[in-house]
Amino acid sequence: MTNLGFLLKGQGERGEAEALYRRAIAEGGNTRAMVNLAFLLEGRGKYIEAVKWRLRAAKAAWGGGRDRQD
């Protein structure tokens, strides 16, 4: 889902990409999806929410949660 979200974002389908990132996160704590979601949110000017996702991804990557990247 994360890779498909990335492709959709590149094609300008940001709403669909966001939905896929959020689904990947909900289904398994995917850290790459968290980071990609943060980039997408930054592009929309949602800086506070983006920072929250970056922090959550960092926690997950450093042992505070599941570190799935598929």
mmCIF file as Biopython writes it, N, C-alpha, C and O atoms, coordinates in Angstrom:
data_model
#
loop_
_atom_site.group_PDB
_atom_site.id
_atom_site.type_symbol
_atom_site.label_atom_id
_atom_site.label_alt_id
_atom_site.label_comp_id
_atom_site.label_asym_id
_atom_site.label_entity_id
_atom_site.label_seq_id
_atom_site.pdbx_PDB_ins_code
_atom_site.Cartn_x
_atom_site.Cartn_y
_atom_site.Cartn_z
_atom_site.occupancy
_atom_site.B_iso_or_equiv
_atom_site.auth_seq_id
_atom_site.auth_asym_id
_atom_site.pdbx_PDB_model_num
ATOM 1   N N  . MET A ? 1  ? 0.810  -1.199 0.000   1.0 0.0 1  A 1 
ATOM 2   C CA . MET A ? 1  ? 0.000  0.000  0.000   1.0 0.0 1  A 1 
ATOM 3   C C  . MET A ? 1  ? 0.854  1.264  0.000   1.0 0.0 1  A 1 
ATOM 4   O O  . MET A ? 1  ? 0.515  2.261  -0.637  1.0 0.0 1  A 1 
ATOM 5   N N  . THR A ? 2  ? 1.962  1.201  0.724   1.0 0.0 2  A 1 
ATOM 6   C CA . THR A ? 2  ? 2.833  2.370  0.807   1.0 0.0 2  A 1 
ATOM 7   C C  . THR A ? 2  ? 3.411  2.720  -0.560  1.0 0.0 2  A 1 
ATOM 8   O O  . THR A ? 2  ? 3.442  3.890  -0.943  1.0 0.0 2  A 1 
ATOM 9   N N  . ASN A ? 3  ? 3.866  1.717  -1.290  1.0 0.0 3  A 1 
ATOM 10  C CA . ASN A ? 3  ? 4.432  1.973  -2.617  1.0 0.0 3  A 1 
ATOM 11  C C  . ASN A ? 3  ? 3.380  2.514  -3.575  1.0 0.0 3  A 1 
ATOM 12  O O  . ASN A ? 3  ? 3.661  3.422  -4.358  1.0 0.0 3  A 1 
ATOM 13  N N  . LEU A ? 4  ? 2.181  1.971  -3.518  1.0 0.0 4  A 1 
ATOM 14  C CA . LEU A ? 4  ? 1.101  2.472  -4.369  1.0 0.0 4  A 1 
ATOM 15  C C  . LEU A ? 4  ? 0.770  3.913  -4.001  1.0 0.0 4  A 1 
ATOM 16  O O  . LEU A ? 4  ? 0.537  4.745  -4.879  1.0 0.0 4  A 1 
ATOM 17  N N  . GLY A ? 5  ? 0.749  4.204  -2.719  1.0 0.0 5  A 1 
ATOM 18  C CA . GLY A ? 5  ? 0.514  5.576  -2.271  1.0 0.0 5  A 1 
ATOM 19  C C  . GLY A ? 5  ? 1.558  6.527  -2.822  1.0 0.0 5  A 1 
ATOM 20  O O  . GLY A ? 5  ? 1.237  7.638  -3.246  1.0 0.0 5  A 1 
ATOM 21  N N  . PHE A ? 6  ? 2.813  6.088  -2.816  1.0 0.0 6  A 1 
ATOM 22  C CA . PHE A ? 6  ? 3.901  6.905  -3.345  1.0 0.0 6  A 1 
ATOM 23  C C  . PHE A ? 6  ? 3.695  7.193  -4.830  1.0 0.0 6  A 1 
ATOM 24  O O  . PHE A ? 6  ? 3.880  8.322  -5.286  1.0 0.0 6  A 1 
ATOM 25  N N  . LEU A ? 7  ? 3.311  6.165  -5.575  1.0 0.0 7  A 1 
ATOM 26  C CA . LEU A ? 7  ? 3.058  6.345  -7.009  1.0 0.0 7  A 1 
ATOM 27  C C  . LEU A ? 7  ? 1.893  7.295  -7.251  1.0 0.0 7  A 1 
ATOM 28  O O  . LEU A ? 7  ? 1.966  8.167  -8.117  1.0 0.0 7  A 1 
ATOM 29  N N  . LEU A ? 8  ? 0.824  7.126  -6.490  1.0 0.0 8  A 1 
ATOM 30  C CA . LEU A ? 8  ? -0.341 7.995  -6.651  1.0 0.0 8  A 1 
ATOM 31  C C  . LEU A ? 8  ? -0.004 9.444  -6.317  1.0 0.0 8  A 1 
ATOM 32  O O  . LEU A ? 8  ? -0.453 10.365 -6.998  1.0 0.0 8  A 1 
ATOM 33  N N  . LYS A ? 9  ? 0.787  9.639  -5.268  1.0 0.0 9  A 1 
ATOM 34  C CA . LYS A ? 9  ? 1.198  11.000 -4.913  1.0 0.0 9  A 1 
ATOM 35  C C  . LYS A ? 9  ? 1.954  11.635 -6.070  1.0 0.0 9  A 1 
ATOM 36  O O  . LYS A ? 9  ? 1.737  12.803 -6.392  1.0 0.0 9  A 1 
ATOM 37  N N  . GLY A ? 10 ? 2.844  10.864 -6.696  1.0 0.0 10 A 1 
ATOM 38  C CA . GLY A ? 10 ? 3.609  11.361 -7.833  1.0 0.0 10 A 1 
ATOM 39  C C  . GLY A ? 10 ? 2.747  11.724 -9.025  1.0 0.0 10 A 1 
ATOM 40  O O  . GLY A ? 10 ? 3.136  12.547 -9.854  1.0 0.0 10 A 1 
ATOM 41  N N  . GLN A ? 11 ? 1.571  11.109 -9.112  1.0 0.0 11 A 1 
ATOM 42  C CA . GLN A ? 11 ? 0.637  11.397 -10.203 1.0 0.0 11 A 1 
ATOM 43  C C  . GLN A ? 11 ? -0.367 12.486 -9.822  1.0 0.0 11 A 1 
ATOM 44  O O  . GLN A ? 11 ? -1.292 12.780 -10.579 1.0 0.0 11 A 1 
ATOM 45  N N  . GLY A ? 12 ? -0.177 13.075 -8.654  1.0 0.0 12 A 1 
ATOM 46  C CA . GLY A ? 12 ? -1.064 14.149 -8.224  1.0 0.0 12 A 1 
ATOM 47  C C  . GLY A ? 12 ? -2.306 13.691 -7.487  1.0 0.0 12 A 1 
ATOM 48  O O  . GLY A ? 12 ? -3.164 14.509 -7.156  1.0 0.0 12 A 1 
ATOM 49  N N  . GLU A ? 13 ? -2.417 12.409 -7.225  1.0 0.0 13 A 1 
ATOM 50  C CA . GLU A ? 13 ? -3.582 11.853 -6.520  1.0 0.0 13 A 1 
ATOM 51  C C  . GLU A ? 13 ? -3.309 11.848 -5.016  1.0 0.0 13 A 1 
ATOM 52  O O  . GLU A ? 13 ? -3.244 10.789 -4.391  1.0 0.0 13 A 1 
ATOM 53  N N  . ARG A ? 14 ? -3.153 13.029 -4.452  1.0 0.0 14 A 1 
ATOM 54  C CA . ARG A ? 14 ? -2.737 13.144 -3.055  1.0 0.0 14 A 1 
ATOM 55  C C  . ARG A ? 14 ? -3.780 12.631 -2.065  1.0 0.0 14 A 1 
ATOM 56  O O  . ARG A ? 14 ? -3.422 12.064 -1.032  1.0 0.0 14 A 1 
ATOM 57  N N  . GLY A ? 15 ? -5.038 12.817 -2.359  1.0 0.0 15 A 1 
ATOM 58  C CA . GLY A ? 15 ? -6.088 12.320 -1.470  1.0 0.0 15 A 1 
ATOM 59  C C  . GLY A ? 15 ? -6.078 10.807 -1.371  1.0 0.0 15 A 1 
ATOM 60  O O  . GLY A ? 15 ? -6.199 10.243 -0.284  1.0 0.0 15 A 1 
ATOM 61  N N  . GLU A ? 16 ? -5.932 10.157 -2.514  1.0 0.0 16 A 1 
ATOM 62  C CA . GLU A ? 16 ? -5.872 8.689  -2.527  1.0 0.0 16 A 1 
ATOM 63  C C  . GLU A ? 16 ? -4.591 8.194  -1.866  1.0 0.0 16 A 1 
ATOM 64  O O  . GLU A ? 16 ? -4.604 7.193  -1.149  1.0 0.0 16 A 1 
ATOM 65  N N  . ALA A ? 17 ? -3.490 8.890  -2.106  1.0 0.0 17 A 1 
ATOM 66  C CA . ALA A ? 17 ? -2.220 8.509  -1.486  1.0 0.0 17 A 1 
ATOM 67  C C  . ALA A ? 17 ? -2.318 8.616  0.031   1.0 0.0 17 A 1 
ATOM 68  O O  . ALA A ? 17 ? -1.872 7.723  0.751   1.0 0.0 17 A 1 
ATOM 69  N N  . GLU A ? 18 ? -2.895 9.696  0.508   1.0 0.0 18 A 1 
ATOM 70  C CA . GLU A ? 18 ? -3.050 9.878  1.953   1.0 0.0 18 A 1 
ATOM 71  C C  . GLU A ? 18 ? -3.875 8.748  2.560   1.0 0.0 18 A 1 
ATOM 72  O O  . GLU A ? 18 ? -3.525 8.218  3.614   1.0 0.0 18 A 1 
ATOM 73  N N  . ALA A ? 19 ? -4.958 8.385  1.903   1.0 0.0 19 A 1 
ATOM 74  C CA . ALA A ? 19 ? -5.809 7.300  2.405   1.0 0.0 19 A 1 
ATOM 75  C C  . ALA A ? 19 ? -5.036 5.985  2.481   1.0 0.0 19 A 1 
ATOM 76  O O  . ALA A ? 19 ? -5.187 5.233  3.444   1.0 0.0 19 A 1 
ATOM 77  N N  . LEU A ? 20 ? -4.212 5.702  1.475   1.0 0.0 20 A 1 
ATOM 78  C CA . LEU A ? 20 ? -3.420 4.468  1.481   1.0 0.0 20 A 1 
ATOM 79  C C  . LEU A ? 20 ? -2.357 4.490  2.577   1.0 0.0 20 A 1 
ATOM 80  O O  . LEU A ? 20 ? -2.132 3.477  3.239   1.0 0.0 20 A 1 
ATOM 81  N N  . TYR A ? 21 ? -1.705 5.630  2.772   1.0 0.0 21 A 1 
ATOM 82  C CA . TYR A ? 21 ? -0.714 5.727  3.842   1.0 0.0 21 A 1 
ATOM 83  C C  . TYR A ? 21 ? -1.371 5.478  5.196   1.0 0.0 21 A 1 
ATOM 84  O O  . TYR A ? 21 ? -0.849 4.726  6.020   1.0 0.0 21 A 1 
ATOM 85  N N  . ARG A ? 22 ? -2.506 6.108  5.417   1.0 0.0 22 A 1 
ATOM 86  C CA . ARG A ? 22 ? -3.198 5.945  6.703   1.0 0.0 22 A 1 
ATOM 87  C C  . ARG A ? 22 ? -3.657 4.498  6.895   1.0 0.0 22 A 1 
ATOM 88  O O  . ARG A ? 22 ? -3.618 3.979  8.010   1.0 0.0 22 A 1 
ATOM 89  N N  . ARG A ? 23 ? -4.082 3.860  5.834   1.0 0.0 23 A 1 
ATOM 90  C CA . ARG A ? 23 ? -4.502 2.456  5.924   1.0 0.0 23 A 1 
ATOM 91  C C  . ARG A ? 23 ? -3.306 1.557  6.255   1.0 0.0 23 A 1 
ATOM 92  O O  . ARG A ? 23 ? -3.415 0.662  7.093   1.0 0.0 23 A 1 
ATOM 93  N N  . ALA A ? 24 ? -2.173 1.795  5.600   1.0 0.0 24 A 1 
ATOM 94  C CA . ALA A ? 24 ? -0.966 1.008  5.876   1.0 0.0 24 A 1 
ATOM 95  C C  . ALA A ? 24 ? -0.532 1.172  7.330   1.0 0.0 24 A 1 
ATOM 96  O O  . ALA A ? 24 ? -0.105 0.211  7.969   1.0 0.0 24 A 1 
ATOM 97  N N  . ILE A ? 25 ? -0.642 2.376  7.837   1.0 0.0 25 A 1 
ATOM 98  C CA . ILE A ? 25 ? -0.283 2.634  9.234   1.0 0.0 25 A 1 
ATOM 99  C C  . ILE A ? 25 ? -1.248 1.906  10.168  1.0 0.0 25 A 1 
ATOM 100 O O  . ILE A ? 25 ? -0.822 1.266  11.129  1.0 0.0 25 A 1 
ATOM 101 N N  . ALA A ? 26 ? -2.528 2.004  9.887   1.0 0.0 26 A 1 
ATOM 102 C CA . ALA A ? 26 ? -3.544 1.372  10.738  1.0 0.0 26 A 1 
ATOM 103 C C  . ALA A ? 26 ? -3.415 -0.145 10.751  1.0 0.0 26 A 1 
ATOM 104 O O  . ALA A ? 26 ? -3.681 -0.786 11.767  1.0 0.0 26 A 1 
ATOM 105 N N  . GLU A ? 27 ? -3.014 -0.711 9.634   1.0 0.0 27 A 1 
ATOM 106 C CA . GLU A ? 27 ? -2.941 -2.168 9.533   1.0 0.0 27 A 1 
ATOM 107 C C  . GLU A ? 27 ? -1.648 -2.758 10.068  1.0 0.0 27 A 1 
ATOM 108 O O  . GLU A ? 27 ? -1.571 -3.966 10.289  1.0 0.0 27 A 1 
ATOM 109 N N  . GLY A ? 28 ? -0.636 -1.938 10.278  1.0 0.0 28 A 1 
ATOM 110 C CA . GLY A ? 28 ? 0.590  -2.560 10.746  1.0 0.0 28 A 1 
ATOM 111 C C  . GLY A ? 28 ? 1.690  -1.635 11.222  1.0 0.0 28 A 1 
ATOM 112 O O  . GLY A ? 28 ? 2.828  -2.079 11.375  1.0 0.0 28 A 1 
ATOM 113 N N  . GLY A ? 29 ? 1.401  -0.379 11.461  1.0 0.0 29 A 1 
ATOM 114 C CA . GLY A ? 29 ? 2.420  0.519  11.971  1.0 0.0 29 A 1 
ATOM 115 C C  . GLY A ? 29 ? 3.581  0.748  11.019  1.0 0.0 29 A 1 
ATOM 116 O O  . GLY A ? 29 ? 4.727  0.845  11.457  1.0 0.0 29 A 1 
ATOM 117 N N  . ASN A ? 30 ? 3.309  0.834  9.742   1.0 0.0 30 A 1 
ATOM 118 C CA . ASN A ? 30 ? 4.322  0.968  8.702   1.0 0.0 30 A 1 
ATOM 119 C C  . ASN A ? 30 ? 5.047  2.312  8.825   1.0 0.0 30 A 1 
ATOM 120 O O  . ASN A ? 30 ? 4.452  3.363  8.585   1.0 0.0 30 A 1 
ATOM 121 N N  . THR A ? 31 ? 6.342  2.279  9.203   1.0 0.0 31 A 1 
ATOM 122 C CA . THR A ? 31 ? 7.079  3.520  9.417   1.0 0.0 31 A 1 
ATOM 123 C C  . THR A ? 31 ? 7.325  4.295  8.128   1.0 0.0 31 A 1 
ATOM 124 O O  . THR A ? 31 ? 7.318  5.526  8.141   1.0 0.0 31 A 1 
ATOM 125 N N  . ARG A ? 32 ? 7.537  3.608  7.036   1.0 0.0 32 A 1 
ATOM 126 C CA . ARG A ? 32 ? 7.732  4.310  5.762   1.0 0.0 32 A 1 
ATOM 127 C C  . ARG A ? 32 ? 6.459  5.075  5.392   1.0 0.0 32 A 1 
ATOM 128 O O  . ARG A ? 32 ? 6.532  6.195  4.887   1.0 0.0 32 A 1 
ATOM 129 N N  . ALA A ? 33 ? 5.307  4.478  5.639   1.0 0.0 33 A 1 
ATOM 130 C CA . ALA A ? 33 ? 4.041  5.165  5.365   1.0 0.0 33 A 1 
ATOM 131 C C  . ALA A ? 33 ? 3.905  6.401  6.247   1.0 0.0 33 A 1 
ATOM 132 O O  . ALA A ? 33 ? 3.374  7.422  5.810   1.0 0.0 33 A 1 
ATOM 133 N N  . MET A ? 34 ? 4.384  6.312  7.492   1.0 0.0 34 A 1 
ATOM 134 C CA . MET A ? 34 ? 4.330  7.470  8.394   1.0 0.0 34 A 1 
ATOM 135 C C  . MET A ? 34 ? 5.167  8.620  7.854   1.0 0.0 34 A 1 
ATOM 136 O O  . MET A ? 34 ? 4.733  9.772  7.864   1.0 0.0 34 A 1 
ATOM 137 N N  . VAL A ? 35 ? 6.361  8.304  7.386   1.0 0.0 35 A 1 
ATOM 138 C CA . VAL A ? 35 ? 7.249  9.338  6.842   1.0 0.0 35 A 1 
ATOM 139 C C  . VAL A ? 35 ? 6.666  9.911  5.552   1.0 0.0 35 A 1 
ATOM 140 O O  . VAL A ? 35 ? 6.668  11.127 5.354   1.0 0.0 35 A 1 
ATOM 141 N N  . ASN A ? 36 ? 6.170  9.046  4.680   1.0 0.0 36 A 1 
ATOM 142 C CA . ASN A ? 36 ? 5.566  9.525  3.431   1.0 0.0 36 A 1 
ATOM 143 C C  . ASN A ? 36 ? 4.354  10.401 3.708   1.0 0.0 36 A 1 
ATOM 144 O O  . ASN A ? 36 ? 4.147  11.416 3.042   1.0 0.0 36 A 1 
ATOM 145 N N  . LEU A ? 37 ? 3.552  10.005 4.694   1.0 0.0 37 A 1 
ATOM 146 C CA . LEU A ? 37 ? 2.393  10.814 5.071   1.0 0.0 37 A 1 
ATOM 147 C C  . LEU A ? 37 ? 2.851  12.177 5.577   1.0 0.0 37 A 1 
ATOM 148 O O  . LEU A ? 37 ? 2.239  13.199 5.265   1.0 0.0 37 A 1 
ATOM 149 N N  . ALA A ? 38 ? 3.924  12.191 6.355   1.0 0.0 38 A 1 
ATOM 150 C CA . ALA A ? 38 ? 4.451  13.463 6.855   1.0 0.0 38 A 1 
ATOM 151 C C  . ALA A ? 38 ? 4.865  14.382 5.707   1.0 0.0 38 A 1 
ATOM 152 O O  . ALA A ? 38 ? 4.556  15.574 5.726   1.0 0.0 38 A 1 
ATOM 153 N N  . PHE A ? 39 ? 5.561  13.837 4.707   1.0 0.0 39 A 1 
ATOM 154 C CA . PHE A ? 39 ? 5.944  14.652 3.542   1.0 0.0 39 A 1 
ATOM 155 C C  . PHE A ? 39 ? 4.710  15.198 2.826   1.0 0.0 39 A 1 
ATOM 156 O O  . PHE A ? 39 ? 4.670  16.367 2.442   1.0 0.0 39 A 1 
ATOM 157 N N  . LEU A ? 40 ? 3.714  14.347 2.654   1.0 0.0 40 A 1 
ATOM 158 C CA . LEU A ? 40 ? 2.492  14.762 1.973   1.0 0.0 40 A 1 
ATOM 159 C C  . LEU A ? 40 ? 1.804  15.889 2.747   1.0 0.0 40 A 1 
ATOM 160 O O  . LEU A ? 40 ? 1.366  16.877 2.158   1.0 0.0 40 A 1 
ATOM 161 N N  . LEU A ? 41 ? 1.715  15.732 4.064   1.0 0.0 41 A 1 
ATOM 162 C CA . LEU A ? 41 ? 1.069  16.748 4.896   1.0 0.0 41 A 1 
ATOM 163 C C  . LEU A ? 41 ? 1.838  18.066 4.872   1.0 0.0 41 A 1 
ATOM 164 O O  . LEU A ? 41 ? 1.233  19.138 4.859   1.0 0.0 41 A 1 
ATOM 165 N N  . GLU A ? 42 ? 3.159  17.991 4.868   1.0 0.0 42 A 1 
ATOM 166 C CA . GLU A ? 42 ? 3.968  19.213 4.756   1.0 0.0 42 A 1 
ATOM 167 C C  . GLU A ? 42 ? 3.641  19.956 3.470   1.0 0.0 42 A 1 
ATOM 168 O O  . GLU A ? 42 ? 3.518  21.181 3.460   1.0 0.0 42 A 1 
ATOM 169 N N  . GLY A ? 43 ? 3.504  19.210 2.399   1.0 0.0 43 A 1 
ATOM 170 C CA . GLY A ? 43 ? 3.169  19.818 1.113   1.0 0.0 43 A 1 
ATOM 171 C C  . GLY A ? 43 ? 1.824  20.511 1.113   1.0 0.0 43 A 1 
ATOM 172 O O  . GLY A ? 43 ? 1.572  21.397 0.296   1.0 0.0 43 A 1 
ATOM 173 N N  . ARG A ? 44 ? 0.965  20.108 2.026   1.0 0.0 44 A 1 
ATOM 174 C CA . ARG A ? 44 ? -0.356 20.730 2.161   1.0 0.0 44 A 1 
ATOM 175 C C  . ARG A ? 44 ? -0.370 21.827 3.224   1.0 0.0 44 A 1 
ATOM 176 O O  . ARG A ? 44 ? -1.413 22.420 3.498   1.0 0.0 44 A 1 
ATOM 177 N N  . GLY A ? 45 ? 0.786  22.090 3.818   1.0 0.0 45 A 1 
ATOM 178 C CA . GLY A ? 45 ? 0.873  23.124 4.843   1.0 0.0 45 A 1 
ATOM 179 C C  . GLY A ? 45 ? 0.420  22.674 6.222   1.0 0.0 45 A 1 
ATOM 180 O O  . GLY A ? 45 ? 0.212  23.507 7.103   1.0 0.0 45 A 1 
ATOM 181 N N  . LYS A ? 46 ? 0.262  21.377 6.423   1.0 0.0 46 A 1 
ATOM 182 C CA . LYS A ? 46 ? -0.172 20.837 7.722   1.0 0.0 46 A 1 
ATOM 183 C C  . LYS A ? 46 ? 1.064  20.420 8.517   1.0 0.0 46 A 1 
ATOM 184 O O  . LYS A ? 46 ? 1.308  19.235 8.747   1.0 0.0 46 A 1 
ATOM 185 N N  . TYR A ? 47 ? 1.839  21.429 8.932   1.0 0.0 47 A 1 
ATOM 186 C CA . TYR A ? 47 ? 3.149  21.182 9.521   1.0 0.0 47 A 1 
ATOM 187 C C  . TYR A ? 47 ? 3.090  20.498 10.881  1.0 0.0 47 A 1 
ATOM 188 O O  . TYR A ? 47 ? 3.907  19.622 11.164  1.0 0.0 47 A 1 
ATOM 189 N N  . ILE A ? 48 ? 2.154  20.876 11.713  1.0 0.0 48 A 1 
ATOM 190 C CA . ILE A ? 48 ? 2.072  20.275 13.048  1.0 0.0 48 A 1 
ATOM 191 C C  . ILE A ? 48 ? 1.743  18.793 12.951  1.0 0.0 48 A 1 
ATOM 192 O O  . ILE A ? 48 ? 2.374  17.974 13.619  1.0 0.0 48 A 1 
ATOM 193 N N  . GLU A ? 49 ? 0.769  18.444 12.130  1.0 0.0 49 A 1 
ATOM 194 C CA . GLU A ? 49 ? 0.433  17.029 11.963  1.0 0.0 49 A 1 
ATOM 195 C C  . GLU A ? 49 ? 1.607  16.265 11.343  1.0 0.0 49 A 1 
ATOM 196 O O  . GLU A ? 49 ? 1.861  15.115 11.700  1.0 0.0 49 A 1 
ATOM 197 N N  . ALA A ? 50 ? 2.314  16.903 10.424  1.0 0.0 50 A 1 
ATOM 198 C CA . ALA A ? 50 ? 3.475  16.266 9.794   1.0 0.0 50 A 1 
ATOM 199 C C  . ALA A ? 50 ? 4.556  15.960 10.827  1.0 0.0 50 A 1 
ATOM 200 O O  . ALA A ? 50 ? 5.143  14.878 10.811  1.0 0.0 50 A 1 
ATOM 201 N N  . VAL A ? 51 ? 4.819  16.900 11.717  1.0 0.0 51 A 1 
ATOM 202 C CA . VAL A ? 51 ? 5.830  16.682 12.757  1.0 0.0 51 A 1 
ATOM 203 C C  . VAL A ? 51 ? 5.416  15.526 13.660  1.0 0.0 51 A 1 
ATOM 204 O O  . VAL A ? 51 ? 6.255  14.712 14.045  1.0 0.0 51 A 1 
ATOM 205 N N  . LYS A ? 52 ? 4.147  15.446 13.997  1.0 0.0 52 A 1 
ATOM 206 C CA . LYS A ? 52 ? 3.663  14.344 14.841  1.0 0.0 52 A 1 
ATOM 207 C C  . LYS A ? 52 ? 3.917  12.997 14.176  1.0 0.0 52 A 1 
ATOM 208 O O  . LYS A ? 52 ? 4.322  12.045 14.843  1.0 0.0 52 A 1 
ATOM 209 N N  . TRP A ? 53 ? 3.685  12.906 12.863  1.0 0.0 53 A 1 
ATOM 210 C CA . TRP A ? 53 ? 3.925  11.642 12.157  1.0 0.0 53 A 1 
ATOM 211 C C  . TRP A ? 53 ? 5.412  11.328 12.079  1.0 0.0 53 A 1 
ATOM 212 O O  . TRP A ? 53 ? 5.798  10.162 12.166  1.0 0.0 53 A 1 
ATOM 213 N N  . ARG A ? 54 ? 6.252  12.341 11.919  1.0 0.0 54 A 1 
ATOM 214 C CA . ARG A ? 54 ? 7.702  12.100 11.896  1.0 0.0 54 A 1 
ATOM 215 C C  . ARG A ? 54 ? 8.179  11.565 13.246  1.0 0.0 54 A 1 
ATOM 216 O O  . ARG A ? 54 ? 8.985  10.637 13.306  1.0 0.0 54 A 1 
ATOM 217 N N  . LEU A ? 55 ? 7.678  12.153 14.317  1.0 0.0 55 A 1 
ATOM 218 C CA . LEU A ? 55 ? 8.058  11.686 15.654  1.0 0.0 55 A 1 
ATOM 219 C C  . LEU A ? 55 ? 7.575  10.263 15.900  1.0 0.0 55 A 1 
ATOM 220 O O  . LEU A ? 55 ? 8.299  9.442  16.463  1.0 0.0 55 A 1 
ATOM 221 N N  . ARG A ? 56 ? 6.378  9.980  15.484  1.0 0.0 56 A 1 
ATOM 222 C CA . ARG A ? 56 ? 5.838  8.627  15.647  1.0 0.0 56 A 1 
ATOM 223 C C  . ARG A ? 56 ? 6.669  7.611  14.854  1.0 0.0 56 A 1 
ATOM 224 O O  . ARG A ? 56 ? 6.933  6.509  15.335  1.0 0.0 56 A 1 
ATOM 225 N N  . ALA A ? 57 ? 7.072  7.984  13.656  1.0 0.0 57 A 1 
ATOM 226 C CA . ALA A ? 57 ? 7.904  7.098  12.837  1.0 0.0 57 A 1 
ATOM 227 C C  . ALA A ? 57 ? 9.261  6.871  13.500  1.0 0.0 57 A 1 
ATOM 228 O O  . ALA A ? 57 ? 9.768  5.750  13.514  1.0 0.0 57 A 1 
ATOM 229 N N  . ALA A ? 58 ? 9.845  7.928  14.046  1.0 0.0 58 A 1 
ATOM 230 C CA . ALA A ? 58 ? 11.143 7.794  14.714  1.0 0.0 58 A 1 
ATOM 231 C C  . ALA A ? 58 ? 11.033 6.870  15.920  1.0 0.0 58 A 1 
ATOM 232 O O  . ALA A ? 58 ? 11.900 6.023  16.136  1.0 0.0 58 A 1 
ATOM 233 N N  . LYS A ? 59 ? 9.978  7.027  16.703  1.0 0.0 59 A 1 
ATOM 234 C CA . LYS A ? 59 ? 9.758  6.149  17.858  1.0 0.0 59 A 1 
ATOM 235 C C  . LYS A ? 59 ? 9.642  4.695  17.422  1.0 0.0 59 A 1 
ATOM 236 O O  . LYS A ? 59 ? 10.249 3.808  18.022  1.0 0.0 59 A 1 
ATOM 237 N N  . ALA A ? 60 ? 8.869  4.461  16.389  1.0 0.0 60 A 1 
ATOM 238 C CA . ALA A ? 60 ? 8.668  3.092  15.897  1.0 0.0 60 A 1 
ATOM 239 C C  . ALA A ? 60 ? 9.979  2.499  15.385  1.0 0.0 60 A 1 
ATOM 240 O O  . ALA A ? 60 ? 10.271 1.326  15.622  1.0 0.0 60 A 1 
ATOM 241 N N  . ALA A ? 61 ? 10.757 3.305  14.689  1.0 0.0 61 A 1 
ATOM 242 C CA . ALA A ? 61 ? 12.011 2.818  14.118  1.0 0.0 61 A 1 
ATOM 243 C C  . ALA A ? 61 ? 13.056 2.526  15.184  1.0 0.0 61 A 1 
ATOM 244 O O  . ALA A ? 61 ? 13.921 1.672  14.991  1.0 0.0 61 A 1 
ATOM 245 N N  . TRP A ? 62 ? 12.979 3.232  16.312  1.0 0.0 62 A 1 
ATOM 246 C CA . TRP A ? 62 ? 13.972 3.050  17.371  1.0 0.0 62 A 1 
ATOM 247 C C  . TRP A ? 62 ? 13.448 2.232  18.541  1.0 0.0 62 A 1 
ATOM 248 O O  . TRP A ? 62 ? 13.864 2.428  19.683  1.0 0.0 62 A 1 
ATOM 249 N N  . GLY A ? 63 ? 12.538 1.320  18.251  1.0 0.0 63 A 1 
ATOM 250 C CA . GLY A ? 63 ? 12.131 0.362  19.265  1.0 0.0 63 A 1 
ATOM 251 C C  . GLY A ? 63 ? 10.868 0.692  20.023  1.0 0.0 63 A 1 
ATOM 252 O O  . GLY A ? 63 ? 10.460 -0.077 20.894  1.0 0.0 63 A 1 
ATOM 253 N N  . GLY A ? 64 ? 10.238 1.803  19.722  1.0 0.0 64 A 1 
ATOM 254 C CA . GLY A ? 64 ? 9.020  2.163  20.433  1.0 0.0 64 A 1 
ATOM 255 C C  . GLY A ? 64 ? 7.771  1.609  19.781  1.0 0.0 64 A 1 
ATOM 256 O O  . GLY A ? 64 ? 6.661  1.936  20.203  1.0 0.0 64 A 1 
ATOM 257 N N  . GLY A ? 65 ? 7.922  0.791  18.780  1.0 0.0 65 A 1 
ATOM 258 C CA . GLY A ? 65 ? 6.767  0.238  18.073  1.0 0.0 65 A 1 
ATOM 259 C C  . GLY A ? 65 ? 7.227  -0.688 16.973  1.0 0.0 65 A 1 
ATOM 260 O O  . GLY A ? 65 ? 8.416  -0.986 16.852  1.0 0.0 65 A 1 
ATOM 261 N N  . ARG A ? 66 ? 6.297  -1.135 16.184  1.0 0.0 66 A 1 
ATOM 262 C CA . ARG A ? 66 ? 6.638  -2.042 15.085  1.0 0.0 66 A 1 
ATOM 263 C C  . ARG A ? 66 ? 7.304  -1.268 13.965  1.0 0.0 66 A 1 
ATOM 264 O O  . ARG A ? 66 ? 6.898  -0.151 13.644  1.0 0.0 66 A 1 
ATOM 265 N N  . ASP A ? 67 ? 8.308  -1.854 13.382  1.0 0.0 67 A 1 
ATOM 266 C CA . ASP A ? 67 ? 9.052  -1.208 12.308  1.0 0.0 67 A 1 
ATOM 267 C C  . ASP A ? 67 ? 8.847  -1.969 11.009  1.0 0.0 67 A 1 
ATOM 268 O O  . ASP A ? 67 ? 9.776  -2.580 10.482  1.0 0.0 67 A 1 
ATOM 269 N N  . ARG A ? 68 ? 7.634  -1.926 10.503  1.0 0.0 68 A 1 
ATOM 270 C CA . ARG A ? 68 ? 7.333  -2.587 9.228   1.0 0.0 68 A 1 
ATOM 271 C C  . ARG A ? 68 ? 7.449  -1.574 8.116   1.0 0.0 68 A 1 
ATOM 272 O O  . ARG A ? 68 ? 6.977  -0.444 8.239   1.0 0.0 68 A 1 
ATOM 273 N N  . GLN A ? 69 ? 8.072  -1.976 7.043   1.0 0.0 69 A 1 
ATOM 274 C CA . GLN A ? 69 ? 8.244  -1.060 5.922   1.0 0.0 69 A 1 
ATOM 275 C C  . GLN A ? 69 ? 7.782  -1.660 4.611   1.0 0.0 69 A 1 
ATOM 276 O O  . GLN A ? 69 ? 8.271  -1.264 3.553   1.0 0.0 69 A 1 
ATOM 277 N N  . ASP A ? 70 ? 6.862  -2.595 4.646   1.0 0.0 70 A 1 
ATOM 278 C CA . ASP A ? 70 ? 6.403  -3.205 3.403   1.0 0.0 70 A 1 
ATOM 279 C C  . ASP A ? 70 ? 5.127  -2.590 2.913   1.0 0.0 70 A 1 
ATOM 280 O O  . ASP A ? 70 ? 4.606  -2.994 1.873   1.0 0.0 70 A 1 
#
